[in-house]
Amino acid sequence: ANATAAQSVATYRCPKCPRTFPTAGALRFHEATHAQDTQPKVFIAPPPPPQEPVVSVSFRISADGECQGCQISLDGRSLSELAAEQVATAERAAALIKARNVEKVQRQRQRYT
């Protein structure tokens, strides 16, 4: 009697592996574990390479093609060259101001010594 009862119980086989299950629900639950293995990998693109910073410089140009702020003549040079020249001019001016301040402090120290 037990032999016929065991044979009449339906078993559900997994099509992807050799396991068997007593109910269809158990098989569906098990098949979900196979679905996790076969899902396509999501491609994540690498970040773009860093771009060079954009130098933004405003120029007030007079009619004769000269910058009114720094008196640089615009004779066909690129804006990046002009911006570099303007930065160099500002650095020279800052160095001169610093040198004058150092001289001023030295003169003041000489007065009190």
Gaussian input, Z-matrix of N, CA and C with variables (Angstrom, degrees):
# hf/3-21g

backbone

0 1
 N
 C     1     B1
 C     2     B2     1     A1
 N     3     B3     2     A2     1     D1
 C     4     B4     3     A3     2     D2
 C     5     B5     4     A4     3     D3
 N     6     B6     5     A5     4     D4
 C     7     B7     6     A6     5     D5
 C     8     B8     7     A7     6     D6
 N     9     B9     8     A8     7     D7
 C    10    B10     9     A9     8     D8
 C    11    B11    10    A10     9     D9
 N    12    B12    11    A11    10    D10
 C    13    B13    12    A12    11    D11
 C    14    B14    13    A13    12    D12
 N    15    B15    14    A14    13    D13
 C    16    B16    15    A15    14    D14
 C    17    B17    16    A16    15    D15
 N    18    B18    17    A17    16    D16
 C    19    B19    18    A18    17    D17
 C    20    B20    19    A19    18    D18
 N    21    B21    20    A20    19    D19
 C    22    B22    21    A21    20    D20
 C    23    B23    22    A22    21    D21
 N    24    B24    23    A23    22    D22
 C    25    B25    24    A24    23    D23
 C    26    B26    25    A25    24    D24
 N    27    B27    26    A26    25    D25
 C    28    B28    27    A27    26    D26
 C    29    B29    28    A28    27    D27
 N    30    B30    29    A29    28    D28
 C    31    B31    30    A30    29    D29
 C    32    B32    31    A31    30    D30
 N    33    B33    32    A32    31    D31
 C    34    B34    33    A33    32    D32
 C    35    B35    34    A34    33    D33
 N    36    B36    35    A35    34    D34
 C    37    B37    36    A36    35    D35
 C    38    B38    37    A37    36    D36
 N    39    B39    38    A38    37    D37
 C    40    B40    39    A39    38    D38
 C    41    B41    40    A40    39    D39
 N    42    B42    41    A41    40    D40
 C    43    B43    42    A42    41    D41
 C    44    B44    43    A43    42    D42
 N    45    B45    44    A44    43    D43
 C    46    B46    45    A45    44    D44
 C    47    B47    46    A46    45    D45
 N    48    B48    47    A47    46    D46
 C    49    B49    48    A48    47    D47
 C    50    B50    49    A49    48    D48
 N    51    B51    50    A50    49    D49
 C    52    B52    51    A51    50    D50
 C    53    B53    52    A52    51    D51
 N    54    B54    53    A53    52    D52
 C    55    B55    54    A54    53    D53
 C    56    B56    55    A55    54    D54
 N    57    B57    56    A56    55    D55
 C    58    B58    57    A57    56    D56
 C    59    B59    58    A58    57    D57
 N    60    B60    59    A59    58    D58
 C    61    B61    60    A60    59    D59
 C    62    B62    61    A61    60    D60
 N    63    B63    62    A62    61    D61
 C    64    B64    63    A63    62    D62
 C    65    B65    64    A64    63    D63
 N    66    B66    65    A65    64    D64
 C    67    B67    66    A66    65    D65
 C    68    B68    67    A67    66    D66
 N    69    B69    68    A68    67    D67
 C    70    B70    69    A69    68    D68
 C    71    B71    70    A70    69    D69
 N    72    B72    71    A71    70    D70
 C    73    B73    72    A72    71    D71
 C    74    B74    73    A73    72    D72
 N    75    B75    74    A74    73    D73
 C    76    B76    75    A75    74    D74
 C    77    B77    76    A76    75    D75
 N    78    B78    77    A77    76    D76
 C    79    B79    78    A78    77    D77
 C    80    B80    79    A79    78    D78
 N    81    B81    80    A80    79    D79
 C    82    B82    81    A81    80    D80
 C    83    B83    82    A82    81    D81
 N    84    B84    83    A83    82    D82
 C    85    B85    84    A84    83    D83
 C    86    B86    85    A85    84    D84
 N    87    B87    86    A86    85    D85
 C    88    B88    87    A87    86    D86
 C    89    B89    88    A88    87    D87
 N    90    B90    89    A89    88    D88
 C    91    B91    90    A90    89    D89
 C    92    B92    91    A91    90    D90
 N    93    B93    92    A92    91    D91
 C    94    B94    93    A93    92    D92
 C    95    B95    94    A94    93    D93
 N    96    B96    95    A95    94    D94
 C    97    B97    96    A96    95    D95
 C    98    B98    97    A97    96    D96
 N    99    B99    98    A98    97    D97
 C   100   B100    99    A99    98    D98
 C   101   B101   100   A100    99    D99
 N   102   B102   101   A101   100   D100
 C   103   B103   102   A102   101   D101
 C   104   B104   103   A103   102   D102
 N   105   B105   104   A104   103   D103
 C   106   B106   105   A105   104   D104
 C   107   B107   106   A106   105   D105
 N   108   B108   107   A107   106   D106
 C   109   B109   108   A108   107   D107
 C   110   B110   109   A109   108   D108
 N   111   B111   110   A110   109   D109
 C   112   B112   111   A111   110   D110
 C   113   B113   112   A112   111   D111
 N   114   B114   113   A113   112   D112
 C   115   B115   114   A114   113   D113
 C   116   B116   115   A115   114   D114
 N   117   B117   116   A116   115   D115
 C   118   B118   117   A117   116   D116
 C   119   B119   118   A118   117   D117
 N   120   B120   119   A119   118   D118
 C   121   B121   120   A120   119   D119
 C   122   B122   121   A121   120   D120
 N   123   B123   122   A122   121   D121
 C   124   B124   123   A123   122   D122
 C   125   B125   124   A124   123   D123
 N   126   B126   125   A125   124   D124
 C   127   B127   126   A126   125   D125
 C   128   B128   127   A127   126   D126
 N   129   B129   128   A128   127   D127
 C   130   B130   129   A129   128   D128
 C   131   B131   130   A130   129   D129
 N   132   B132   131   A131   130   D130
 C   133   B133   132   A132   131   D131
 C   134   B134   133   A133   132   D132
 N   135   B135   134   A134   133   D133
 C   136   B136   135   A135   134   D134
 C   137   B137   136   A136   135   D135
 N   138   B138   137   A137   136   D136
 C   139   B139   138   A138   137   D137
 C   140   B140   139   A139   138   D138
 N   141   B141   140   A140   139   D139
 C   142   B142   141   A141   140   D140
 C   143   B143   142   A142   141   D141
 N   144   B144   143   A143   142   D142
 C   145   B145   144   A144   143   D143
 C   146   B146   145   A145   144   D144
 N   147   B147   146   A146   145   D145
 C   148   B148   147   A147   146   D146
 C   149   B149   148   A148   147   D147
 N   150   B150   149   A149   148   D148
 C   151   B151   150   A150   149   D149
 C   152   B152   151   A151   150   D150
 N   153   B153   152   A152   151   D151
 C   154   B154   153   A153   152   D152
 C   155   B155   154   A154   153   D153
 N   156   B156   155   A155   154   D154
 C   157   B157   156   A156   155   D155
 C   158   B158   157   A157   156   D156
 N   159   B159   158   A158   157   D157
 C   160   B160   159   A159   158   D158
 C   161   B161   160   A160   159   D159
 N   162   B162   161   A161   160   D160
 C   163   B163   162   A162   161   D161
 C   164   B164   163   A163   162   D162
 N   165   B165   164   A164   163   D163
 C   166   B166   165   A165   164   D164
 C   167   B167   166   A166   165   D165
 N   168   B168   167   A167   166   D166
 C   169   B169   168   A168   167   D167
 C   170   B170   169   A169   168   D168
 N   171   B171   170   A170   169   D169
 C   172   B172   171   A171   170   D170
 C   173   B173   172   A172   171   D171
 N   174   B174   173   A173   172   D172
 C   175   B175   174   A174   173   D173
 C   176   B176   175   A175   174   D174
 N   177   B177   176   A176   175   D175
 C   178   B178   177   A177   176   D176
 C   179   B179   178   A178   177   D177
 N   180   B180   179   A179   178   D178
 C   181   B181   180   A180   179   D179
 C   182   B182   181   A181   180   D180
 N   183   B183   182   A182   181   D181
 C   184   B184   183   A183   182   D182
 C   185   B185   184   A184   183   D183
 N   186   B186   185   A185   184   D184
 C   187   B187   186   A186   185   D185
 C   188   B188   187   A187   186   D186
 N   189   B189   188   A188   187   D187
 C   190   B190   189   A189   188   D188
 C   191   B191   190   A190   189   D189
 N   192   B192   191   A191   190   D190
 C   193   B193   192   A192   191   D191
 C   194   B194   193   A193   192   D192
 N   195   B195   194   A194   193   D193
 C   196   B196   195   A195   194   D194
 C   197   B197   196   A196   195   D195
 N   198   B198   197   A197   196   D196
 C   199   B199   198   A198   197   D197
 C   200   B200   199   A199   198   D198
 N   201   B201   200   A200   199   D199
 C   202   B202   201   A201   200   D200
 C   203   B203   202   A202   201   D201
 N   204   B204   203   A203   202   D202
 C   205   B205   204   A204   203   D203
 C   206   B206   205   A205   204   D204
 N   207   B207   206   A206   205   D205
 C   208   B208   207   A207   206   D206
 C   209   B209   208   A208   207   D207
 N   210   B210   209   A209   208   D208
 C   211   B211   210   A210   209   D209
 C   212   B212   211   A211   210   D210
 N   213   B213   212   A212   211   D211
 C   214   B214   213   A213   212   D212
 C   215   B215   214   A214   213   D213
 N   216   B216   215   A215   214   D214
 C   217   B217   216   A216   215   D215
 C   218   B218   217   A217   216   D216
 N   219   B219   218   A218   217   D217
 C   220   B220   219   A219   218   D218
 C   221   B221   220   A220   219   D219
 N   222   B222   221   A221   220   D220
 C   223   B223   222   A222   221   D221
 C   224   B224   223   A223   222   D222
 N   225   B225   224   A224   223   D223
 C   226   B226   225   A225   224   D224
 C   227   B227   226   A226   225   D225
 N   228   B228   227   A227   226   D226
 C   229   B229   228   A228   227   D227
 C   230   B230   229   A229   228   D228
 N   231   B231   230   A230   229   D229
 C   232   B232   231   A231   230   D230
 C   233   B233   232   A232   231   D231
 N   234   B234   233   A233   232   D232
 C   235   B235   234   A234   233   D233
 C   236   B236   235   A235   234   D234
 N   237   B237   236   A236   235   D235
 C   238   B238   237   A237   236   D236
 C   239   B239   238   A238   237   D237
 N   240   B240   239   A239   238   D238
 C   241   B241   240   A240   239   D239
 C   242   B242   241   A241   240   D240
 N   243   B243   242   A242   241   D241
 C   244   B244   243   A243   242   D242
 C   245   B245   244   A244   243   D243
 N   246   B246   245   A245   244   D244
 C   247   B247   246   A246   245   D245
 C   248   B248   247   A247   246   D246
 N   249   B249   248   A248   247   D247
 C   250   B250   249   A249   248   D248
 C   251   B251   250   A250   249   D249
 N   252   B252   251   A251   250   D250
 C   253   B253   252   A252   251   D251
 C   254   B254   253   A253   252   D252
 N   255   B255   254   A254   253   D253
 C   256   B256   255   A255   254   D254
 C   257   B257   256   A256   255   D255
 N   258   B258   257   A257   256   D256
 C   259   B259   258   A258   257   D257
 C   260   B260   259   A259   258   D258
 N   261   B261   260   A260   259   D259
 C   262   B262   261   A261   260   D260
 C   263   B263   262   A262   261   D261
 N   264   B264   263   A263   262   D262
 C   265   B265   264   A264   263   D263
 C   266   B266   265   A265   264   D264
 N   267   B267   266   A266   265   D265
 C   268   B268   267   A267   266   D266
 C   269   B269   268   A268   267   D267
 N   270   B270   269   A269   268   D268
 C   271   B271   270   A270   269   D269
 C   272   B272   271   A271   270   D270
 N   273   B273   272   A272   271   D271
 C   274   B274   273   A273   272   D272
 C   275   B275   274   A274   273   D273
 N   276   B276   275   A275   274   D274
 C   277   B277   276   A276   275   D275
 C   278   B278   277   A277   276   D276
 N   279   B279   278   A278   277   D277
 C   280   B280   279   A279   278   D278
 C   281   B281   280   A280   279   D279
 N   282   B282   281   A281   280   D280
 C   283   B283   282   A282   281   D281
 C   284   B284   283   A283   282   D282
 N   285   B285   284   A284   283   D283
 C   286   B286   285   A285   284   D284
 C   287   B287   286   A286   285   D285
 N   288   B288   287   A287   286   D286
 C   289   B289   288   A288   287   D287
 C   290   B290   289   A289   288   D288
 N   291   B291   290   A290   289   D289
 C   292   B292   291   A291   290   D290
 C   293   B293   292   A292   291   D291
 N   294   B294   293   A293   292   D292
 C   295   B295   294   A294   293   D293
 C   296   B296   295   A295   294   D294
 N   297   B297   296   A296   295   D295
 C   298   B298   297   A297   296   D296
 C   299   B299   298   A298   297   D297
 N   300   B300   299   A299   298   D298
 C   301   B301   300   A300   299   D299
 C   302   B302   301   A301   300   D300
 N   303   B303   302   A302   301   D301
 C   304   B304   303   A303   302   D302
 C   305   B305   304   A304   303   D303
 N   306   B306   305   A305   304   D304
 C   307   B307   306   A306   305   D305
 C   308   B308   307   A307   306   D306
 N   309   B309   308   A308   307   D307
 C   310   B310   309   A309   308   D308
 C   311   B311   310   A310   309   D309
 N   312   B312   311   A311   310   D310
 C   313   B313   312   A312   311   D311
 C   314   B314   313   A313   312   D312
 N   315   B315   314   A314   313   D313
 C   316   B316   315   A315   314   D314
 C   317   B317   316   A316   315   D315
 N   318   B318   317   A317   316   D316
 C   319   B319   318   A318   317   D317
 C   320   B320   319   A319   318   D318
 N   321   B321   320   A320   319   D319
 C   322   B322   321   A321   320   D320
 C   323   B323   322   A322   321   D321
 N   324   B324   323   A323   322   D322
 C   325   B325   324   A324   323   D323
 C   326   B326   325   A325   324   D324
 N   327   B327   326   A326   325   D325
 C   328   B328   327   A327   326   D326
 C   329   B329   328   A328   327   D327
 N   330   B330   329   A329   328   D328
 C   331   B331   330   A330   329   D329
 C   332   B332   331   A331   330   D330
 N   333   B333   332   A332   331   D331
 C   334   B334   333   A333   332   D332
 C   335   B335   334   A334   333   D333
 N   336   B336   335   A335   334   D334
 C   337   B337   336   A336   335   D335
 C   338   B338   337   A337   336   D336

   B1=1.4462
   B2=1.5098
   B3=1.3491
   B4=1.4559
   B5=1.5231
   B6=1.2911
   B7=1.4641
   B8=1.5172
   B9=1.3402
   B10=1.4598
   B11=1.5164
   B12=1.3102
   B13=1.4605
   B14=1.5182
   B15=1.3170
   B16=1.4588
   B17=1.5192
   B18=1.3363
   B19=1.4588
   B20=1.5153
   B21=1.3240
   B22=1.4523
   B23=1.5309
   B24=1.3151
   B25=1.4701
   B26=1.5247
   B27=1.3067
   B28=1.4658
   B29=1.5221
   B30=1.3076
   B31=1.4613
   B32=1.5167
   B33=1.2842
   B34=1.4658
   B35=1.5182
   B36=1.3222
   B37=1.4623
   B38=1.5250
   B39=1.3040
   B40=1.4717
   B41=1.5251
   B42=1.3469
   B43=1.4668
   B44=1.5318
   B45=1.3213
   B46=1.4694
   B47=1.5210
   B48=1.3394
   B49=1.4612
   B50=1.5311
   B51=1.3243
   B52=1.4711
   B53=1.5294
   B54=1.3050
   B55=1.4662
   B56=1.5297
   B57=1.3254
   B58=1.4716
   B59=1.5200
   B60=1.3502
   B61=1.4629
   B62=1.5203
   B63=1.3371
   B64=1.4710
   B65=1.5272
   B66=1.3449
   B67=1.4695
   B68=1.5202
   B69=1.3324
   B70=1.4622
   B71=1.5317
   B72=1.3265
   B73=1.4635
   B74=1.5188
   B75=1.3220
   B76=1.4638
   B77=1.5260
   B78=1.3428
   B79=1.4671
   B80=1.5288
   B81=1.3431
   B82=1.4778
   B83=1.5322
   B84=1.3278
   B85=1.4672
   B86=1.5268
   B87=1.3294
   B88=1.4631
   B89=1.5327
   B90=1.3363
   B91=1.4683
   B92=1.5297
   B93=1.3180
   B94=1.4669
   B95=1.5239
   B96=1.3277
   B97=1.4702
   B98=1.5213
   B99=1.3437
   B100=1.4658
   B101=1.5251
   B102=1.3224
   B103=1.4669
   B104=1.5246
   B105=1.3256
   B106=1.4634
   B107=1.5160
   B108=1.3303
   B109=1.4617
   B110=1.5185
   B111=1.3315
   B112=1.4600
   B113=1.5169
   B114=1.3232
   B115=1.4613
   B116=1.5125
   B117=1.3240
   B118=1.4652
   B119=1.5266
   B120=1.2918
   B121=1.4568
   B122=1.5270
   B123=1.2985
   B124=1.4580
   B125=1.5179
   B126=1.3153
   B127=1.4604
   B128=1.5163
   B129=1.3014
   B130=1.4641
   B131=1.5148
   B132=1.3113
   B133=1.4571
   B134=1.5217
   B135=1.3259
   B136=1.4611
   B137=1.5258
   B138=1.3105
   B139=1.4603
   B140=1.5227
   B141=1.3184
   B142=1.4581
   B143=1.5224
   B144=1.3186
   B145=1.4634
   B146=1.5267
   B147=1.3166
   B148=1.4652
   B149=1.5197
   B150=1.3057
   B151=1.4563
   B152=1.5183
   B153=1.3183
   B154=1.4586
   B155=1.5210
   B156=1.3196
   B157=1.4623
   B158=1.5240
   B159=1.3006
   B160=1.4548
   B161=1.5253
   B162=1.3114
   B163=1.4559
   B164=1.5166
   B165=1.3014
   B166=1.4526
   B167=1.5261
   B168=1.2968
   B169=1.4555
   B170=1.5187
   B171=1.3134
   B172=1.4611
   B173=1.5274
   B174=1.3029
   B175=1.4608
   B176=1.5207
   B177=1.3113
   B178=1.4619
   B179=1.5287
   B180=1.3039
   B181=1.4551
   B182=1.5256
   B183=1.3184
   B184=1.4637
   B185=1.5258
   B186=1.3165
   B187=1.4655
   B188=1.5239
   B189=1.3254
   B190=1.4679
   B191=1.5351
   B192=1.3504
   B193=1.4571
   B194=1.5095
   B195=1.3194
   B196=1.4605
   B197=1.5204
   B198=1.3223
   B199=1.4611
   B200=1.5255
   B201=1.3321
   B202=1.4605
   B203=1.5238
   B204=1.3290
   B205=1.4592
   B206=1.5128
   B207=1.3358
   B208=1.4641
   B209=1.5293
   B210=1.3041
   B211=1.4619
   B212=1.5386
   B213=1.3298
   B214=1.4572
   B215=1.5202
   B216=1.3173
   B217=1.4568
   B218=1.5235
   B219=1.3121
   B220=1.4626
   B221=1.5231
   B222=1.3152
   B223=1.4610
   B224=1.5245
   B225=1.3209
   B226=1.4514
   B227=1.5138
   B228=1.3160
   B229=1.4610
   B230=1.5310
   B231=1.3123
   B232=1.4612
   B233=1.5277
   B234=1.3246
   B235=1.4625
   B236=1.5267
   B237=1.3410
   B238=1.4631
   B239=1.5260
   B240=1.3471
   B241=1.4700
   B242=1.5208
   B243=1.3335
   B244=1.4661
   B245=1.5312
   B246=1.3230
   B247=1.4600
   B248=1.5243
   B249=1.3368
   B250=1.4670
   B251=1.5224
   B252=1.3241
   B253=1.4670
   B254=1.5264
   B255=1.3332
   B256=1.4633
   B257=1.5321
   B258=1.3297
   B259=1.4655
   B260=1.5220
   B261=1.3376
   B262=1.4655
   B263=1.5230
   B264=1.3236
   B265=1.4643
   B266=1.5275
   B267=1.3175
   B268=1.4668
   B269=1.5290
   B270=1.3371
   B271=1.4662
   B272=1.5249
   B273=1.3361
   B274=1.4721
   B275=1.5191
   B276=1.3275
   B277=1.4618
   B278=1.5278
   B279=1.3235
   B280=1.4641
   B281=1.5234
   B282=1.3375
   B283=1.4663
   B284=1.5229
   B285=1.3386
   B286=1.4708
   B287=1.5251
   B288=1.3127
   B289=1.4673
   B290=1.5214
   B291=1.3278
   B292=1.4589
   B293=1.5243
   B294=1.3362
   B295=1.4673
   B296=1.5279
   B297=1.3306
   B298=1.4679
   B299=1.5195
   B300=1.3232
   B301=1.4648
   B302=1.5223
   B303=1.3388
   B304=1.4656
   B305=1.5247
   B306=1.3398
   B307=1.4731
   B308=1.5201
   B309=1.3195
   B310=1.4612
   B311=1.5311
   B312=1.3250
   B313=1.4646
   B314=1.5256
   B315=1.3377
   B316=1.4639
   B317=1.5265
   B318=1.3350
   B319=1.4740
   B320=1.5224
   B321=1.3324
   B322=1.4619
   B323=1.5264
   B324=1.3076
   B325=1.4633
   B326=1.5242
   B327=1.3434
   B328=1.4646
   B329=1.5172
   B330=1.3252
   B331=1.4587
   B332=1.5229
   B333=1.3028
   B334=1.4556
   B335=1.5203
   B336=1.3382
   B337=1.4609
   B338=1.5034
   A1=110.19
   A2=116.39
   A3=119.58
   A4=111.34
   A5=117.03
   A6=120.66
   A7=110.88
   A8=117.94
   A9=119.80
   A10=110.94
   A11=119.11
   A12=121.66
   A13=110.27
   A14=117.84
   A15=121.16
   A16=110.82
   A17=117.04
   A18=119.62
   A19=111.42
   A20=119.16
   A21=120.78
   A22=112.79
   A23=117.94
   A24=121.10
   A25=107.73
   A26=115.66
   A27=119.82
   A28=109.29
   A29=115.61
   A30=120.19
   A31=107.60
   A32=114.30
   A33=120.63
   A34=108.23
   A35=115.07
   A36=120.92
   A37=109.46
   A38=114.52
   A39=120.09
   A40=107.74
   A41=118.16
   A42=119.78
   A43=113.00
   A44=117.56
   A45=120.17
   A46=113.37
   A47=117.51
   A48=120.42
   A49=108.53
   A50=120.31
   A51=121.71
   A52=115.43
   A53=119.73
   A54=120.44
   A55=111.47
   A56=115.67
   A57=122.66
   A58=108.80
   A59=115.31
   A60=121.08
   A61=109.71
   A62=117.50
   A63=119.91
   A64=113.48
   A65=118.02
   A66=120.21
   A67=110.02
   A68=114.27
   A69=119.70
   A70=110.23
   A71=116.52
   A72=119.98
   A73=112.08
   A74=115.92
   A75=119.73
   A76=110.54
   A77=116.16
   A78=119.69
   A79=110.55
   A80=116.92
   A81=119.71
   A82=110.91
   A83=116.06
   A84=119.77
   A85=110.29
   A86=116.05
   A87=120.91
   A88=111.01
   A89=117.76
   A90=120.76
   A91=111.19
   A92=116.45
   A93=119.26
   A94=110.90
   A95=117.12
   A96=118.79
   A97=111.02
   A98=116.58
   A99=119.44
   A100=110.71
   A101=117.82
   A102=121.05
   A103=110.51
   A104=117.33
   A105=119.72
   A106=110.84
   A107=116.92
   A108=120.32
   A109=112.33
   A110=117.80
   A111=120.50
   A112=113.53
   A113=118.31
   A114=118.54
   A115=109.43
   A116=116.59
   A117=118.24
   A118=111.05
   A119=114.68
   A120=120.14
   A121=108.88
   A122=115.54
   A123=120.30
   A124=107.79
   A125=115.74
   A126=120.89
   A127=108.76
   A128=115.37
   A129=120.61
   A130=106.83
   A131=115.35
   A132=120.25
   A133=109.73
   A134=117.41
   A135=119.34
   A136=109.56
   A137=117.10
   A138=118.82
   A139=110.04
   A140=117.11
   A141=119.09
   A142=110.19
   A143=117.16
   A144=118.84
   A145=109.81
   A146=117.13
   A147=119.10
   A148=110.65
   A149=114.88
   A150=120.26
   A151=109.28
   A152=114.36
   A153=118.38
   A154=108.43
   A155=117.46
   A156=119.13
   A157=110.93
   A158=114.46
   A159=120.32
   A160=107.80
   A161=115.47
   A162=120.45
   A163=107.40
   A164=115.16
   A165=119.92
   A166=108.09
   A167=115.20
   A168=120.76
   A169=107.50
   A170=116.22
   A171=118.73
   A172=108.78
   A173=115.06
   A174=121.37
   A175=108.85
   A176=115.30
   A177=120.78
   A178=105.49
   A179=115.99
   A180=121.32
   A181=109.26
   A182=115.37
   A183=119.81
   A184=109.35
   A185=116.57
   A186=121.60
   A187=112.07
   A188=118.51
   A189=120.09
   A190=112.47
   A191=118.26
   A192=121.37
   A193=114.11
   A194=117.65
   A195=121.02
   A196=109.35
   A197=115.95
   A198=121.19
   A199=107.94
   A200=115.92
   A201=119.36
   A202=112.01
   A203=118.08
   A204=120.58
   A205=112.97
   A206=117.47
   A207=119.53
   A208=112.76
   A209=118.70
   A210=124.78
   A211=112.67
   A212=117.16
   A213=120.81
   A214=107.68
   A215=115.56
   A216=120.62
   A217=109.55
   A218=116.21
   A219=121.47
   A220=108.70
   A221=116.24
   A222=120.14
   A223=110.89
   A224=117.38
   A225=121.41
   A226=114.80
   A227=118.90
   A228=120.58
   A229=109.92
   A230=115.29
   A231=119.03
   A232=109.60
   A233=114.36
   A234=118.69
   A235=111.48
   A236=117.35
   A237=118.29
   A238=110.69
   A239=116.65
   A240=119.16
   A241=110.31
   A242=115.43
   A243=119.23
   A244=111.02
   A245=116.28
   A246=119.48
   A247=110.40
   A248=116.97
   A249=120.35
   A250=110.31
   A251=115.91
   A252=120.03
   A253=110.50
   A254=115.97
   A255=119.75
   A256=110.35
   A257=117.49
   A258=120.80
   A259=110.13
   A260=116.78
   A261=120.47
   A262=110.45
   A263=116.97
   A264=120.89
   A265=110.27
   A266=116.75
   A267=120.16
   A268=110.71
   A269=117.24
   A270=120.08
   A271=111.06
   A272=116.80
   A273=119.62
   A274=110.40
   A275=117.06
   A276=120.44
   A277=110.51
   A278=116.98
   A279=119.98
   A280=110.72
   A281=117.26
   A282=120.70
   A283=110.54
   A284=117.54
   A285=120.85
   A286=110.93
   A287=116.76
   A288=120.46
   A289=110.08
   A290=116.81
   A291=120.53
   A292=110.54
   A293=116.77
   A294=120.55
   A295=110.41
   A296=117.08
   A297=120.10
   A298=110.79
   A299=116.69
   A300=119.57
   A301=111.27
   A302=116.97
   A303=120.61
   A304=109.77
   A305=116.85
   A306=120.52
   A307=110.73
   A308=116.60
   A309=121.11
   A310=110.47
   A311=117.07
   A312=121.19
   A313=110.02
   A314=117.21
   A315=120.47
   A316=110.81
   A317=117.03
   A318=119.94
   A319=110.90
   A320=116.30
   A321=119.41
   A322=111.10
   A323=117.88
   A324=121.03
   A325=110.78
   A326=116.63
   A327=120.08
   A328=110.56
   A329=117.95
   A330=121.11
   A331=111.19
   A332=117.09
   A333=120.81
   A334=113.10
   A335=118.15
   A336=119.09
   A337=111.52
   D1=-39.89
   D2=-179.92
   D3=-67.98
   D4=-34.18
   D5=-178.68
   D6=-64.97
   D7=-40.59
   D8=179.51
   D9=-73.32
   D10=-32.49
   D11=178.16
   D12=-68.18
   D13=-38.33
   D14=179.18
   D15=-69.03
   D16=-33.06
   D17=-179.39
   D18=-75.64
   D19=-28.91
   D20=-177.02
   D21=-80.56
   D22=-14.28
   D23=178.84
   D24=-74.66
   D25=123.40
   D26=-179.64
   D27=-75.54
   D28=140.07
   D29=174.20
   D30=-118.16
   D31=147.88
   D32=-178.13
   D33=-112.44
   D34=124.06
   D35=-177.50
   D36=-98.69
   D37=140.14
   D38=174.82
   D39=-77.22
   D40=128.62
   D41=-179.83
   D42=-72.51
   D43=-13.35
   D44=-175.64
   D45=-103.77
   D46=-13.82
   D47=178.82
   D48=-149.52
   D49=171.10
   D50=-175.00
   D51=-80.39
   D52=7.48
   D53=-176.22
   D54=-75.99
   D55=151.17
   D56=174.99
   D57=-123.63
   D58=154.14
   D59=-175.76
   D60=-136.21
   D61=148.31
   D62=-176.76
   D63=-77.55
   D64=-22.49
   D65=-178.31
   D66=-130.28
   D67=157.06
   D68=178.97
   D69=-66.66
   D70=-35.06
   D71=179.20
   D72=-63.79
   D73=-39.74
   D74=178.32
   D75=-65.19
   D76=-37.56
   D77=177.98
   D78=-65.97
   D79=-44.60
   D80=179.28
   D81=-61.56
   D82=-40.75
   D83=177.94
   D84=-61.69
   D85=-42.47
   D86=178.95
   D87=-66.46
   D88=-39.68
   D89=-179.11
   D90=-62.50
   D91=-27.87
   D92=177.92
   D93=-63.31
   D94=-30.25
   D95=177.89
   D96=-68.63
   D97=-32.44
   D98=175.46
   D99=-70.85
   D100=-34.25
   D101=-179.05
   D102=-63.21
   D103=-33.35
   D104=179.00
   D105=-65.52
   D106=-32.55
   D107=-179.63
   D108=-73.97
   D109=-29.33
   D110=-172.61
   D111=-100.94
   D112=1.81
   D113=178.93
   D114=-65.31
   D115=140.86
   D116=-179.19
   D117=-65.65
   D118=143.87
   D119=177.63
   D120=-72.08
   D121=139.13
   D122=178.45
   D123=-84.46
   D124=124.78
   D125=179.74
   D126=-83.97
   D127=123.23
   D128=176.33
   D129=-108.37
   D130=117.38
   D131=-178.25
   D132=-68.10
   D133=144.32
   D134=176.62
   D135=-66.82
   D136=153.26
   D137=-179.98
   D138=-64.52
   D139=148.70
   D140=179.55
   D141=-66.00
   D142=152.58
   D143=179.20
   D144=-64.57
   D145=149.41
   D146=-179.19
   D147=-63.42
   D148=139.00
   D149=179.66
   D150=-92.11
   D151=153.18
   D152=176.81
   D153=-67.79
   D154=140.92
   D155=-179.75
   D156=-64.65
   D157=144.24
   D158=179.29
   D159=-86.24
   D160=126.52
   D161=178.73
   D162=-88.83
   D163=121.01
   D164=-179.74
   D165=-111.36
   D166=113.24
   D167=-179.37
   D168=-128.31
   D169=130.32
   D170=177.45
   D171=-97.24
   D172=136.87
   D173=-179.70
   D174=-120.89
   D175=136.55
   D176=170.43
   D177=-101.46
   D178=108.47
   D179=-173.41
   D180=-101.47
   D181=129.76
   D182=176.24
   D183=-84.51
   D184=177.17
   D185=-176.56
   D186=-65.36
   D187=-29.10
   D188=-178.72
   D189=-87.23
   D190=8.40
   D191=175.52
   D192=84.06
   D193=23.43
   D194=-179.66
   D195=-113.07
   D196=139.38
   D197=178.13
   D198=-71.67
   D199=128.34
   D200=-177.51
   D201=-75.75
   D202=-22.56
   D203=-178.70
   D204=-77.95
   D205=-38.80
   D206=-174.34
   D207=-126.93
   D208=3.26
   D209=178.78
   D210=58.42
   D211=32.99
   D212=175.27
   D213=-89.51
   D214=133.29
   D215=179.51
   D216=-82.80
   D217=132.60
   D218=178.69
   D219=-91.05
   D220=88.16
   D221=-176.96
   D222=-107.13
   D223=51.23
   D224=176.15
   D225=86.89
   D226=4.06
   D227=179.06
   D228=-76.75
   D229=156.71
   D230=179.96
   D231=-75.58
   D232=159.56
   D233=-179.70
   D234=-65.25
   D235=-31.03
   D236=178.86
   D237=-66.74
   D238=-37.58
   D239=176.26
   D240=-64.74
   D241=-42.44
   D242=179.84
   D243=-64.84
   D244=-40.47
   D245=179.44
   D246=-65.19
   D247=-41.28
   D248=178.54
   D249=-63.50
   D250=-40.17
   D251=178.63
   D252=-65.23
   D253=-39.20
   D254=179.68
   D255=-66.54
   D256=-39.47
   D257=177.66
   D258=-64.36
   D259=-42.90
   D260=179.36
   D261=-62.68
   D262=-40.64
   D263=178.38
   D264=-63.43
   D265=-42.36
   D266=179.16
   D267=-65.19
   D268=-38.00
   D269=178.29
   D270=-66.44
   D271=-40.39
   D272=177.24
   D273=-63.54
   D274=-41.19
   D275=179.20
   D276=-63.74
   D277=-41.19
   D278=179.00
   D279=-65.12
   D280=-38.39
   D281=178.48
   D282=-65.71
   D283=-40.03
   D284=177.80
   D285=-63.64
   D286=-43.59
   D287=179.68
   D288=-62.76
   D289=-41.51
   D290=179.02
   D291=-63.75
   D292=-43.09
   D293=179.57
   D294=-62.81
   D295=-41.17
   D296=178.65
   D297=-64.07
   D298=-39.71
   D299=178.92
   D300=-65.55
   D301=-38.89
   D302=177.74
   D303=-63.15
   D304=-44.56
   D305=178.72
   D306=-61.83
   D307=-40.48
   D308=-179.53
   D309=-63.27
   D310=-43.16
   D311=179.04
   D312=-65.10
   D313=-40.41
   D314=179.40
   D315=-64.00
   D316=-40.93
   D317=177.96
   D318=-63.71
   D319=-40.49
   D320=179.16
   D321=-65.54
   D322=-37.78
   D323=178.29
   D324=-66.83
   D325=-36.70
   D326=179.56
   D327=-65.76
   D328=-34.07
   D329=179.41
   D330=-64.86
   D331=-36.65
   D332=-174.58
   D333=-92.69
   D334=1.44
   D335=178.81
   D336=-104.68

